[in-house]
Amino acid sequence: MLKEYRYDGSRKFKLSDVSTKETSLEPDRKKAEAKMQKNFEKISALQKKLYAEKKEGVIFLFQAMDAAGKDGTIAAVLSCLSPHGVSEAAFKSPSSTEQAHDFLWRVVQQAPMKGDIAIFNRSHYEEVLIYRVKKLWKNQLYADRIDPEKALENRYEDICNYERYLWHNSIRVVKFFLNVSKKEQARRFQARIEEPEKNWKFSASDFEERQYWDDYQEAFEIAINKTATKNAPWYVVPADQKWYMRYVVSEIILHTLEEMNPHYPKVTRERLDQFEQYKEVLQKELE
């Protein structure tokens, strides 16, 4: 099932060819939610081994249009993880300090240590999404040797190089695009306006960004095609039905951790002998 949603450079991604809803071949809601609960148990067990082994780390990266469900999915699927060895970074508009550095500077600082899991709520991909849609390169300063018209293409290349660098240094990158339809986004925006407890989620900027829907769709399609690789794949997950989206994300995360195949470190004979000595001392204290 995951092959349907995976893009690793072996085939072209075209947004118009993929659905924002589950296919008729997938399980129904009750079965999916029951399977997801079992996935949580397995994910939790594997994370404990990953943290203990400290051989490899992983970044789970989430990108989407507004109201696609990034926050809810991260909370629902990854709350099963132990806080030890897990971090979440939410990348909002860059600060003046961040803008003064190279575009990957703030992301590099959030990379996980080996044994850890990092969750990126938005990411360095903002730098080729909004950067492309709003043509931000036209208002930025560059060294004289740099052609601003090539800045966007350079960023795709830099992102691929950075993710390759992480792979070479025992850090995986798994990228999710939560694919919501324009009609479903409208429904969720309307709910945020009409339901008082959701008012805080809606802002004028959300509605303004919606005017660029087609431009963002094109930007996502281009970014995925230019940066999908075998070692840093994209998963394009249908997001119109939250329960199904969360189920699929749990399957992908479980698959990734199973592929990493972490184990608890083996204890040497010497240490086991020490344990016996400690045990004797402790036993005497209990007598």
N, C-alpha and C positions, 0 to 999 in steps of 0.2 A: 504494500500500500504506500509506503514512504517513497518509493521510486517515482510515483506519480507527482509528488510535490518537490522532488529534489532536482536542483540544477547545479551541475558541477563543471560546466563548460563543454560537456559532451553533446549537448543539443541546445538549440536556440530557444530562448524564452520569449514568448509573445503574450502579453497580458490579455488580449482579446480571445485567446484560445483557452484560458483557464477559468474555472468557475469560482465564484465567491461563496458557493454553498457546497455541502457534502454531496458526493455522488450516490446514486441509488445502490451501489454495490457495498457501501459502508454499513457498519452496524447501526442499530437504532439507538436512541438516546440512553435508555436504561442500561443496555449492554455496554455502551461506550463509557458511561459514567462508572459502572462497576469495574470495567477493565482499567479505567484511569486510577481508581483507588488502589488496585493491585500494583499498577505502575509506580505509584507514590512510594509504596513499601520497598520496591526493588531499587528505585532511585535513591532513597534514603540509605539503604544498605550499601550501595555502590559508592555513594559519596563518602561514607565513613572510611571505606577502604582506600579511596583516592586520597583523602586527607592524611591517612596514616602512612601510605606508601611514599607520597611526595616525589613522584617521578614525572608526573605530567599534570598540567593545568588546562582549563578550558574556559573560553568566553562564549556565553550564549547571548547573542546580539539581536535585539528586536527593533524593527523599523516598520512604520505603517503610516497611513493617513490618520488624521485626527479622528477620535472616537472608534477606532478599530478594535480597541480592547487590550492595548499593551499592558497597562497597569494591572488590570483585573486578571489577565492571563499570567503575568509574572507572580502575582500574589496567590492565585489559585493553584498553579502548577508547582511553583518552587518554594512554597511555604513548608513543604515536607523536608526541606534541607535543614541540617543543623547550622546554626549561626557561625560555628567555628569553620573557618576556611571558605566563607561565602561573603561576597561583597556585591553591592549594587551601585551603579553609577548612572545618574540621569543627566544626559547632556542637553542642556538648554542653550539659549543664545549665548555665545561666547562673551566673556568679560573683556574689558580693555586689556588686561594682562594677557589673557589667552590669545586675543587678536594680535598682540605684539610678538607672539611666538609663531613657529611653523604650525600648520593646521593640525598636525598629529600630536602636538606637544601635550595637550590635556588628556588625550586618549592613552598615550604611552604610560602616563602615570597611574592609570587604572588597570593596567594589565595584571593578571593574577600571578602569584607565586606558584611554583610547582606544588601540586596537591590541593590547590584552591580552585573555586569556581567563581568567575566574575559574570555578573548580569549587567548588560548594557541596555538601558532604556533610551533609545536613540543612540547615536554613535558618530564615528568619523564619517559615516555615509551622509550625514547632514551636509557635509562639505562638498558633496557632488549632487545633492538633491536641491535644497533651497539655493545653493550656490549657482546651480544651472538655471533654475526657474526664474530667479530674480537677477540673474546675470551680475552677480556680485563682483566678479573679477574686474568689471569696468570701473569700480570705485575704490580699488585697492592699489597700494603702492608696491612696486617691484623693483628689483635691481635692473639696471639698464640692459643687462645681458639677457633678460627674460622677456619673451613675447607674451603679453597678457592674453592674446587670443589662443595660446596653447596651454594656458594655466589649467583649464578643466581637464584636458587630456592627460596632462602631467599628474593630476590628482588621482585619476583612475590607476595609472601606472604605479604611483607611490603607495596607494592602498594595497594593491596586489603584492608589491614588494614587501610591505610591512607585514602582511598576513603570512607571506612565505617565510619571512624572518622569524615570526612567532612559531610557526610550525617547526622550523629548524632548531628552535630553542625549547621544544617540548610543551608548547602552548597551542592548543587547537582553537579554531574560531568556527563557530556554527551560527549561521545567520538566518533569521526568520523575517520574512515579509508577510505580515498579517493582511491579507487581501480582502478589504471590505468594499462593497459596492457603493456607488454614489447615493442610491436610494436608501440603503440601510444607514448610511451616515446621516442622511436627512432625518430619518426616524429617530436616531439617537440624539441628534442635536435638538429636535423638537421636544424629546423627553426631558432634556436638560433645562429647557426653557420652561416647560409646563409643570415639572415636579419640583417643589421648593427645595427638597433635600439634595437635588442635583444641580441647582442653580449655580453653585460655586464652580462647577466643572466647565461652564460655558463662558466664553469671552468673545468680544467683538472680533478679535483677531482670528478666532476659529472660523467665523463666517467669512471673513475677508480671504483667508487662505483657500476656502472652498471655491472661490472664483477662479483659482488656478488649477482646478482639478485635472483637466486634460494635460496640462504642462507637467504636473507632478507624476501622473501616470506614465507619461513618456520618459520622465527622468528616472523613475524606478526601473522601467524596462531596460533602458540603456545601462544603468548602473549594474543591474544584475547580470546582464550579458557580458559586461566588461570585467566583472570581478568574480564571477562564479568559477571556482576551480575545484579540483578533486579534493584537495586538502582543506579548503575553506568554502564549503558549498553553501548555496542559498536553499532555503525551503520556503516555497510560496504556499501559505496555508489559508484555506478558505475561512473568512472571518465573519460572515453574515450571521452565523449561528454560534454563539459563544461557547456552548457546551461542546460542539464538535471541534472548534478551533483549539480549545484547551485539551481535549482528548488527543488530537493529532500532535500538538506540541509535547505532551507527555510521552507519546510514543517515540518522537524524535530524540528527546533528551535521554530517555532510557536506552534507545539504540546506540546513541553516542557513547554513553558510559559503559555499556556492555562491550562496545568495540574497543574502548580504552582498556577494559579488562583489568582493573586494579586488584591488588591483593594486599592483605595485611603483611607487613614485613616479617620474614622468618627470624626467629630468635636463635642465636648461636648456642652451641653446647656449653660454652663457657658461661654465658649469661644464665642459662637454665640451672647450672650448678650454683651460681650465685643466688638464684631464687630459692634454692633449697636451704642455703645458709640463712637467708632472710626469714624464711618460713620457720626455721627452728627457733630463731631469736624471738619472733613474734609469738610463737606458740608458748614459749616460756613466760612471756609477759601476760598471757591470757590465763595461765594456770593459777 
